[in-house]
Amino acid sequence: MKSFVAALAFAVVAAVGVAMVLNTFQESSAVAFTTTGARVGDPGNNLIGPG
């Protein structure tokens, strides 16, 4: 039973840690897919939105 609780605690800690790391690298689609040839205007006025 102790090993199950330890594995469960590790899974929770790992999930929270990975979520925090991925949140720092995440960017909106308005930023990620904008190139010099793309016509992406103000994110509030098109389909992708600001968030």
Secondary structure, DSSP 8 states (H G I E B T S, - for coil): -HHHHHHHHHHHHHHHHHHHHHHHH---HHHHT--TT-----GGGSSS---
